Each structure stands twice: as C-alpha cells, then as structure tokens.
Amino acid sequence: MDRQLLKDFLEEKYHQYNNRSFIETDPVQVPHMFSEDADKEIAAFLTSTISWGRRTTIISNAKRLMKMMGYKPFEFMMNATEHELKQLSDFKHRTFNGADTLGFIRSLRAICSGHGSLKGFFEKSFHTTGSLKETIIMFRSAFVANLMLQRTHRHISDITRNASAKRLNLFIRWMVRNDKMGVDFGTWDKIPASALYIPLDVHTGNVSRALGLLKRRQNDWKAVEELTATLRSFDPDDPVKYDYALFGLGVFENFNTL
C-alpha cells in the first residue's frame, strides 16, 4: 500500500475506534469507574496486569478485584491491615493468583510510600533518564525488589530479556496519552506521548505484519521498538495512537485473517 494511503487508512481507523464507545468493551472501563486520579492509577495498573485472555473475563475479574478492595483501590493499597490484605488470597485470573495479588499490593505500597504515587516514580525516573525504556527497566527493578515470591516476578515483564511488556506499555499509554477523546487518562503530564511504546500483542502484531509495518516475526521488545519507530514516522508526537487502529482491525474486523 502507498505510504500516504496507509497513513490515511490508519488515521481513519484510529478515529473510528478512539472514542468513548470503545470503553464499553475494553478493560479500560475498570479504571474509568473512579473519579480520583490515585484510584484510577492503581485500578489501571492492576487491570492492565491481568489483561490477557478473554476481554470479558479480564473485565469481570478486574471488577471483582476492585470490589474486594472496597472500590477504594488507592486507600486499600496504602492502608489495608494484614488481615484485610489476606482477603485478596482468593483472587485469581488465569496464572495470576492470590499470592501474586498480595505481592503486587505490597510492592505498590512500597513504591507509592516512597514516591507518593506511580506517577511520581515514573515521572521522576523519566526526568532523570530522558528515556521511557530506561524508566521501565528501573520500575521493574524497584517493583520486584519488594516481591517476596520469585513466581510473581513473571507478571511484571523484563524488557532486558526482550519481553514485549504489552501490559505495562498499555498501562503507561492509559496514563500518558491525553488527546481529549476520553479513553486514555492523560494524568501523567510530565511524560510526552512521543516517548510511548506500542502495547504489542498478537492482534497488533499480526495486523502490523499484514500491513507491512512490522517485519520481525516474534512479538518481543525488538518488535516493539521496530513497530513504534515505524508508527513514529507517521506521527512523531503521538505514534502509539495507532494502537487503536491496529487493535481494532485485529479484534473487531479480523483484518489479519482476510
């Protein structure tokens, strides 16, 4: 496809899917349940963490977790007693179990106690490094340092081992992008959208290859960098906006199977 035609096609699909109706069928609806930025942030992090598998199951389980936290995720995360925390032991989403949930809450508490919020950690780290890639590496290092169980480490991607970090990049996209369309929150205003990386999954990978946007066959960090660089050539200021186009084409239109 001609480059300009391809860009026009991606722009059309971006506008088609990037609107509030998208929220109705997407896990992002869970953090949208909350009005306070602190609650949105924790809800978004936990929801993105379990964002693999059937979307209806993701949404159902994420809502169940919010209910278990009294629909006050930030307050619960910061102030819950050990007895209250152990109530989360029954939570499970696929291989993410109660022990993992407790580990995540405790690690989130440690980081937010030291930085005020995840926003505080990410924005300070980005200001220091000038690199979102390095910030992601720093975050994982800080996060796993507070995890007691080795098994829980696998639920926070390690891009130094070439993991695509789809769920973590999805969370960061939710927090950073602010295009006034109402899906992403845009509360992290010290990190520019131009620094974001694509949340690469099977759908976006397959569609990207079908469109000639991605040559690498594996859905790993090298593919994330390759695809993000390609999308940045279409829009240097907001390359990851095309995630809506690629994901929508794959999930709603089965584009990659045509």
PALUMLO-184448 format. One record per residue: residue number from 1; residue in three letters; chain; x negated, y, z negated of N, C-alpha, C in turn. Coordinates in pm, whole numbers, plus 50000, padded with zeros to 5 digits. Layout:
loza  vexmar  zaro  n.u  n.v  n.w  ca.u  ca.v  ca.w  c.u  c.v  c.w
NUM  ALA  A  X  Y  Z  X  Y  Z  X  Y  Z
...
This chain:
loza  vexmar  zaro  n.u  n.v  n.w  ca.u  ca.v  ca.w  c.u  c.v  c.w
1  MET  A  49916  49880  50000  50000  50000  50000  49913  50125  50000
2  ASP  A  49949  50224  50078  49879  50351  50081  49871  50410  49941
3  ARG  A  49757  50471  49908  49734  50521  49772  49841  50620  49727
4  GLN  A  49877  50714  49813  49978  50813  49775  50115  50746  49758
5  LEU  A  50146  50651  49844  50272  50579  49831  50275  50498  49702
6  LEU  A  50160  50441  49666  50151  50363  49542  50171  50454  49421
7  LYS  A  50107  50570  49424  50125  50663  49313  50271  50708  49304
8  ASP  A  50331  50740  49415  50472  50782  49416  50562  50671  49361
9  PHE  A  50530  50547  49397  50607  50431  49350  50595  50417  49198
10  LEU  A  50473  50430  49147  50451  50421  49003  50520  50534  48928
11  GLU  A  50515  50653  48985  50582  50768  48923  50734  50745  48917
12  GLU  A  50789  50692  49024  50933  50665  49029  50972  50565  48920
13  LYS  A  50894  50457  48907  50926  50355  48810  50900  50403  48667
14  TYR  A  50799  50487  48650  50773  50547  48518  50894  50627  48472
15  HIS  A  50949  50710  48559  51065  50791  48522  51191  50703  48505
16  GLN  A  51197  50594  48578  51311  50505  48567  51319  50440  48429
17  TYR  A  51202  50401  48376  51202  50326  48251  51167  50409  48128
18  ASN  A  51099  50519  48145  51060  50601  48029  51173  50695  47990
19  ASN  A  51273  50643  47924  51385  50723  47873  51444  50650  47753
20  ARG  A  51535  50716  47686  51584  50662  47560  51660  50530  47575
21  SER  A  51712  50502  47694  51780  50374  47712  51683  50257  47701
22  PHE  A  51553  50283  47726  51451  50180  47712  51444  50128  47569
23  ILE  A  51470  50216  47474  51460  50183  47331  51556  50071  47293
24  GLU  A  51670  50067  47358  51776  49972  47320  51734  49827  47329
25  THR  A  51639  49795  47417  51597  49656  47437  51452  49632  47399
26  ASP  A  51387  49730  47338  51243  49722  47312  51215  49726  47162
27  PRO  A  51108  49660  47117  51071  49664  46975  51047  49804  46920
28  VAL  A  51021  49902  47005  51001  50039  46958  51124  50092  46886
29  GLN  A  51239  50026  46905  51360  50069  46836  51345  50058  46684
30  VAL  A  51258  49969  46636  51245  49949  46491  51184  50072  46424
31  PRO  A  51067  50122  46467  51019  50247  46406  51112  50366  46432
32  HIS  A  51193  50359  46538  51289  50466  46563  51403  50468  46462
33  MET  A  51412  50366  46378  51512  50363  46273  51486  50468  46165
34  PHE  A  51361  50520  46161  51319  50604  46050  51299  50749  46093
35  SER  A  51322  50840  45998  51308  50983  46026  51174  51038  45978
36  GLU  A  51116  50978  45875  50990  51026  45820  50872  50969  45899
37  ASP  A  50775  51055  45931  50660  51011  46009  50584  50897  45940
38  ALA  A  50573  50903  45808  50499  50799  45735  50567  50664  45751
39  ASP  A  50699  50662  45747  50774  50536  45766  50763  50488  45910
40  LYS  A  50774  50580  46004  50761  50542  46145  50627  50474  46170
41  GLU  A  50521  50529  46112  50387  50480  46136  50369  50337  46087
42  ILE  A  50412  50310  45965  50397  50175  45909  50490  50077  45982
43  ALA  A  50613  50120  46008  50706  50035  46082  50652  50004  46221
44  ALA  A  50593  50102  46285  50537  50083  46419  50419  49988  46416
45  PHE  A  50332  50001  46316  50216  49914  46308  50258  49769  46287
46  LEU  A  50349  49747  46194  50392  49610  46164  50473  49551  46280
47  THR  A  50556  49633  46344  50634  49585  46457  50544  49549  46575
48  SER  A  50448  49634  46604  50356  49603  46715  50272  49480  46684
49  THR  A  50242  49458  46557  50162  49342  46518  50230  49211  46556
50  ILE  A  50363  49208  46547  50436  49084  46579  50500  49090  46718
51  SER  A  50453  49182  46801  50512  49198  46934  50453  49102  47036
52  TRP  A  50482  48974  47015  50457  48875  47119  50564  48767  47109
53  GLY  A  50601  48717  47226  50711  48621  47231  50838  48687  47283
54  ARG  A  50953  48630  47252  51081  48683  47297  51109  48817  47230
55  ARG  A  51148  48916  47310  51168  49050  47257  51281  49053  47155
56  THR  A  51387  48976  47179  51498  48973  47084  51452  48918  46949
57  THR  A  51364  48820  46951  51311  48763  46827  51219  48861  46757
58  ILE  A  51137  48930  46834  51049  49033  46776  51131  49138  46703
59  ILE  A  51234  49188  46768  51318  49293  46710  51388  49242  46585
60  SER  A  51445  49123  46593  51515  49065  46479  51423  49047  46360
61  ASN  A  51304  48993  46383  51209  48970  46273  51153  49100  46218
62  ALA  A  51128  49197  46304  51078  49326  46257  51183  49395  46170
63  LYS  A  51308  49387  46210  51415  49446  46129  51429  49373  45996
64  ARG  A  51412  49243  45999  51416  49165  45874  51305  49209  45780
65  LEU  A  51186  49233  45834  51075  49278  45752  51103  49416  45693
66  MET  A  51163  49505  45771  51198  49637  45719  51299  49625  45605
67  LYS  A  51394  49534  45618  51492  49511  45512  51424  49460  45386
68  MET  A  51328  49369  45402  51254  49315  45288  51173  49424  45217
69  MET  A  51141  49530  45291  51066  49643  45234  51160  49755  45190
70  GLY  A  51288  49724  45181  51386  49821  45131  51410  49938  45224
71  TYR  A  51379  49919  45352  51391  50025  45453  51313  50151  45413
72  LYS  A  51209  50130  45335  51116  50238  45298  50973  50183  45312
73  PRO  A  50932  50158  45436  50806  50085  45456  50683  50152  45397
74  PHE  A  50673  50285  45407  50554  50351  45353  50553  50345  45201
75  GLU  A  50665  50378  45139  50672  50374  44992  50648  50233  44940
76  PHE  A  50709  50135  45004  50689  49997  44962  50543  49958  44977
77  MET  A  50484  49988  45091  50345  49953  45117  50251  50014  45011
78  MET  A  50278  50137  44970  50190  50206  44877  50215  50169  44731
79  ASN  A  50340  50140  44695  50375  50132  44553  50431  50000  44505
80  ALA  A  50455  49904  44593  50515  49778  44551  50427  49706  44449
81  THR  A  50491  49649  44346  50419  49568  44248  50384  49433  44310
82  GLU  A  50298  49358  44242  50262  49226  44292  50385  49136  44303
83  HIS  A  50476  49150  44207  50600  49071  44214  50681  49108  44337
84  GLU  A  50692  49238  44365  50767  49283  44483  50697  49241  44612
85  LEU  A  50565  49247  44613  50490  49207  44732  50511  49059  44763
86  LYS  A  50518  48977  44660  50532  48834  44682  50665  48797  44746
87  GLN  A  50760  48889  44744  50887  48865  44812  50867  48855  44963
88  LEU  A  50755  48907  45012  50725  48901  45155  50667  48766  45196
89  SER  A  50644  48679  45098  50584  48550  45127  50670  48464  45219
90  ASP  A  50799  48493  45223  50890  48415  45306  50895  48463  45450
91  PHE  A  50829  48576  45479  50837  48630  45616  50753  48546  45711
92  LYS  A  50806  48529  45833  50731  48454  45933  50774  48497  46073
93  HIS  A  50676  48520  46158  50700  48539  46301  50596  48458  46375
94  ARG  A  50640  48347  46431  50550  48256  46502  50432  48218  46411
95  THR  A  50309  48253  46447  50195  48214  46362  50161  48319  46257
96  PHE  A  50235  48429  46255  50214  48534  46155  50305  48502  46036
97  ASN  A  50245  48456  45925  50326  48407  45814  50322  48501  45693
98  GLY  A  50378  48453  45584  50387  48535  45463  50252  48578  45409
99  ALA  A  50156  48488  45411  50022  48522  45364  49960  48632  45449
100  ASP  A  49981  48624  45579  49932  48729  45669  50001  48861  45639
101  THR  A  50131  48856  45615  50207  48978  45585  50154  49046  45460
102  LEU  A  50131  48967  45354  50077  49023  45230  49939  49083  45255
103  GLY  A  49858  49014  45333  49724  49066  45363  49731  49198  45438
104  PHE  A  49821  49208  45534  49836  49331  45611  49883  49447  45522
105  ILE  A  49978  49422  45435  50028  49527  45348  49917  49577  45256
106  ARG  A  49842  49485  45199  49734  49525  45108  49625  49602  45181
107  SER  A  49593  49559  45304  49491  49629  45380  49539  49768  45422
108  LEU  A  49666  49777  45464  49723  49907  45498  49720  50000  45378
109  ARG  A  49750  49947  45260  49749  50028  45138  49610  50083  45111
110  ALA  A  49509  49997  45126  49371  50041  45101  49329  50151  45196
111  ILE  A  49362  50135  45325  49323  50236  45424  49399  50366  45402
112  CYS  A  49529  50356  45376  49610  50477  45356  49575  50546  45224
113  SER  A  49532  50470  45125  49488  50531  44999  49363  50616  45020
114  GLY  A  49277  50569  45110  49153  50641  45135  49165  50754  45235
115  HIS  A  49265  50746  45325  49276  50844  45434  49412  50915  45441
116  GLY  A  49501  50880  45350  49632  50943  45347  49734  50875  45437
117  SER  A  49687  50822  45549  49775  50758  45647  49687  50692  45752
118  LEU  A  49750  50612  45837  49676  50559  45952  49636  50671  46046
119  LYS  A  49721  50770  46057  49689  50888  46137  49559  50950  46089
120  GLY  A  49545  50962  45958  49424  51021  45902  49300  50942  45941
121  PHE  A  49310  50809  45935  49195  50727  45971  49162  50741  46119
122  PHE  A  49262  50723  46204  49238  50724  46348  49191  50861  46397
123  GLU  A  49254  50966  46351  49216  51099  46400  49077  51138  46351
124  LYS  A  49043  51106  46227  48909  51136  46177  48804  51056  46253
125  SER  A  48832  50928  46275  48736  50843  46346  48718  50889  46490
126  PHE  A  48829  50927  46555  48819  50974  46692  48742  51105  46698
127  HIS  A  48764  51194  46602  48690  51321  46597  48540  51295  46581
128  THR  A  48506  51193  46502  48366  51161  46477  48299  51098  46598
129  THR  A  48369  51004  46663  48308  50928  46772  48336  50985  46910
130  GLY  A  48450  51054  46925  48492  51102  47057  48532  50989  47149
131  SER  A  48552  50870  47093  48582  50751  47173  48692  50670  47106
132  LEU  A  48800  50646  47177  48906  50563  47119  48859  50418  47108
133  LYS  A  48779  50373  47201  48724  50237  47192  48646  50219  47062
134  GLU  A  48558  50312  47032  48480  50303  46908  48571  50317  46787
135  THR  A  48675  50397  46798  48770  50413  46688  48843  50283  46660
136  ILE  A  48882  50212  46765  48949  50083  46749  48856  49983  46681
137  ILE  A  48730  49983  46720  48632  49894  46659  48616  49927  46510
138  MET  A  48607  50056  46479  48594  50099  46339  48717  50061  46258
139  PHE  A  48834  50075  46318  48956  50043  46246  48962  49894  46213
140  ARG  A  48933  49811  46312  48937  49667  46284  48839  49629  46174
141  SER  A  48720  49687  46178  48619  49657  46077  48669  49695  45938
142  ALA  A  48730  49812  45926  48783  49857  45797  48901  49771  45754
143  PHE  A  48983  49732  45850  49104  49656  45818  49070  49516  45768
144  VAL  A  48983  49444  45839  48952  49307  45798  48868  49304  45671
145  ALA  A  48800  49414  45640  48722  49418  45517  48811  49405  45394
146  ASN  A  48939  49437  45410  49033  49428  45299  49119  49301  45303
147  LEU  A  49092  49213  45398  49169  49090  45410  49099  48976  45337
148  MET  A  49173  48910  45250  49115  48801  45172  49109  48671  45252
149  LEU  A  49207  48649  45339  49214  48525  45415  49153  48539  45553
150  GLN  A  49062  48452  45588  48998  48456  45719  49101  48435  45830
151  ARG  A  49203  48352  45805  49302  48323  45909  49376  48447  45954
152  THR  A  49388  48547  45868  49462  48668  45901  49386  48757  45999
153  HIS  A  49254  48739  46008  49172  48822  46096  49218  48813  46241
154  ARG  A  49271  48697  46280  49307  48676  46420  49424  48763  46464
155  HIS  A  49496  48819  46369  49612  48901  46403  49577  49049  46422
156  ILE  A  49448  49081  46416  49403  49217  46447  49288  49201  46548
157  SER  A  49314  49235  46672  49225  49199  46783  49086  49260  46772
158  ASP  A  48988  49182  46817  48848  49223  46815  48802  49250  46958
159  ILE  A  48796  49377  46996  48758  49408  47134  48608  49387  47157
160  THR  A  48529  49376  47049  48388  49345  47067  48371  49201  47115
161  ARG  A  48477  49123  47102  48478  48986  47154  48564  48977  47281
162  ASN  A  48590  49091  47340  48659  49101  47468  48809  49075  47460
163  ALA  A  48868  49088  47342  49013  49075  47329  49080  49197  47392
164  SER  A  49197  49177  47449  49266  49288  47517  49326  49388  47420
165  ALA  A  49351  49346  47296  49410  49433  47193  49541  49495  47239
166  LYS  A  49624  49415  47305  49750  49464  47359  49836  49528  47251
167  ARG  A  49853  49459  47137  49943  49507  47034  49890  49633  46965
168  LEU  A  49759  49638  46946  49701  49757  46884  49708  49876  46979
169  ASN  A  49682  49854  47107  49695  49962  47204  49839  50009  47220
170  LEU  A  49933  49915  47204  50075  49953  47208  50108  50044  47091
171  PHE  A  50064  50006  46973  50087  50089  46855  50029  50230  46873
172  ILE  A  49906  50237  46921  49840  50367  46938  49913  50449  47044
173  ARG  A  49960  50384  47150  50039  50457  47252  50164  50517  47190
174  TRP  A  50234  50439  47110  50355  50490  47044  50324  50615  46963
175  MET  A  50211  50614  46894  50178  50723  46802  50123  50847  46873
176  VAL  A  50054  50829  46985  49983  50939  47050  50064  51009  47158
177  ARG  A  50126  50932  47247  50193  50995  47363  50309  51084  47319
178  ASN  A  50317  51200  47381  50424  51295  47347  50468  51365  47475
179  ASP  A  50553  51295  47553  50599  51352  47679  50742  51404  47672
180  LYS  A  50794  51412  47548  50928  51468  47523  51041  51380  47577
181  MET  A  51010  51257  47617  51114  51170  47672  51182  51086  47564
182  GLY  A  51127  51086  47444  51197  51025  47332  51163  50881  47300
183  VAL  A  51072  50818  47375  51035  50680  47344  50913  50677  47252
184  ASP  A  50801  50730  47299  50681  50740  47215  50698  50856  47117
185  PHE  A  50627  50847  47003  50650  50943  46895  50562  51068  46903
186  GLY  A  50438  51053  46948  50351  51169  46963  50315  51240  46835
187  THR  A  50309  51166  46723  50279  51231  46595  50130  51243  46567
188  TRP  A  50048  51171  46644  49903  51183  46629  49853  51285  46732
189  ASP  A  49859  51410  46697  49832  51515  46795  49685  51552  46809
190  LYS  A  49597  51483  46737  49454  51511  46749  49383  51412  46841
191  ILE  A  49459  51319  46895  49404  51224  46994  49478  51249  47125
192  PRO  A  49406  51281  47232  49474  51310  47359  49523  51185  47430
193  ALA  A  49631  51196  47503  49683  51083  47580  49581  51035  47682
194  SER  A  49493  51123  47726  49392  51085  47825  49295  50979  47772
195  ALA  A  49287  50964  47639  49194  50869  47578  49253  50730  47562
196  LEU  A  49383  50714  47586  49451  50588  47561  49409  50477  47657
197  TYR  A  49428  50353  47611  49406  50235  47693  49539  50162  47714
198  ILE  A  49553  50098  47829  49676  50028  47864  49699  49909  47771
199  PRO  A  49819  49891  47719  49852  49768  47644  49873  49653  47742
200  LEU  A  49770  49581  47770  49772  49480  47876  49830  49348  47827
201  ASP  A  49938  49304  47893  49993  49172  47866  50013  49098  47998
202  VAL  A  50079  48983  47991  50097  48901  48111  50173  48978  48219
203  HIS  A  50279  49050  48179  50362  49122  48275  50284  49233  48345
204  THR  A  50221  49320  48266  50147  49431  48326  50029  49381  48408
205  GLY  A  49966  49273  48362  49854  49218  48436  49896  49163  48571
206  ASN  A  50003  49084  48572  50049  49024  48698  50096  49129  48798
207  VAL  A  50172  49227  48749  50221  49333  48838  50104  49414  48892
208  SER  A  50009  49445  48805  49892  49524  48847  49812  49453  48955
209  ARG  A  49798  49323  48941  49725  49247  49044  49804  49243  49174
210  ALA  A  49936  49227  49163  50020  49224  49284  50014  49356  49360
211  LEU  A  49995  49466  49286  49989  49599  49348  49847  49638  49387
212  GLY  A  49751  49554  49357  49612  49585  49391  49546  49682  49296
213  LEU  A  49603  49698  49175  49547  49790  49076  49440  49725  48989
214  LEU  A  49442  49593  48985  49353  49519  48896  49299  49397  48969
215  LYS  A  49167  49382  48968  49104  49268  49035  49068  49156  48937
216  ARG  A  49033  49193  48816  48991  49091  48719  49107  48996  48688
217  ARG  A  49076  48867  48683  49179  48766  48667  49221  48747  48521
218  GLN  A  49128  48764  48428  49160  48745  48287  49224  48872  48229
219  ASN  A  49316  48851  48135  49375  48963  48063  49294  48989  47936
220  ASP  A  49178  49051  47954  49088  49077  47842  49049  49224  47840
221  TRP  A  48954  49260  47751  48919  49401  47737  48856  49459  47864
222  LYS  A  48780  49377  47935  48722  49426  48061  48834  49461  48160
223  ALA  A  48940  49381  48160  49054  49411  48246  49126  49538  48199
224  VAL  A  49136  49555  48069  49196  49677  48013  49120  49800  48062
225  GLU  A  48989  49796  48054  48908  49910  48098  48921  49932  48249
226  GLU  A  48923  49824  48325  48935  49836  48470  49069  49897  48509
227  LEU  A  49177  49844  48453  49311  49892  48488  49332  50035  48439
228  THR  A  49287  50065  48319  49301  50201  48267  49227  50301  48355
229  ALA  A  49109  50265  48399  49031  50353  48488  49105  50377  48619
230  THR  A  49168  50272  48672  49244  50287  48796  49363  50380  48775
231  LEU  A  49435  50360  48665  49551  50445  48637  49508  50588  48607
232  ARG  A  49391  50604  48548  49340  50739  48519  49312  50815  48648
233  SER  A  49285  50743  48755  49262  50811  48884  49391  50869  48940
234  PHE  A  49506  50814  48897  49636  50868  48937  49680  50984  48847
235  ASP  A  49651  50972  48718  49686  51079  48623  49582  51082  48513
236  PRO  A  49479  51166  48525  49371  51172  48426  49418  51211  48287
237  ASP  A  49525  51288  48278  49573  51337  48149  49660  51237  48074
238  ASP  A  49723  51148  48147  49818  51056  48083  49825  50924  48161
239  PRO  A  49715  50852  48168  49713  50731  48252  49805  50620  48204
240  VAL  A  49825  50611  48073  49899  50499  48017  50051  50515  48032
241  LYS  A  50095  50631  48082  50238  50646  48109  50285  50540  48209
242  TYR  A  50194  50492  48293  50231  50393  48393  50256  50255  48333
243  ASP  A  50229  50241  48204  50264  50117  48135  50413  50089  48149
244  TYR  A  50494  50197  48144  50639  50181  48161  50671  50123  48298
245  ALA  A  50605  50172  48400  50631  50124  48535  50591  49978  48551
246  LEU  A  50472  49945  48506  50420  49809  48523  50499  49708  48440
247  PHE  A  50527  49745  48315  50603  49657  48228  50746  49640  48277
248  GLY  A  50807  49752  48317  50944  49746  48366  50956  49661  48491
249  LEU  A  50861  49677  48583  50862  49597  48705  50851  49448  48675
250  GLY  A  50769  49414  48576  50749  49274  48543  50864  49213  48466
251  VAL  A  50912  49284  48364  51013  49228  48274  51154  49238  48332
252  PHE  A  51187  49353  48390  51323  49376  48435  51347  49345  48582
253  GLU  A  51240  49345  48661  51257  49326  48805  51186  49202  48859
254  ASN  A  51113  49130  48771  51038  49011  48814  50953  49040  48937
255  PHE  A  50894  49158  48940  50820  49201  49059  50708  49107  49095
256  ASN  A  50636  49057  48995  50518  48975  49023  50554  48838  49077
257  THR  A  50682  48798  49074  50720  48667  49124  50780  48674  49264
258  LEU  A  50793  48798  49319  50855  48811  49452  50759  48766  49561
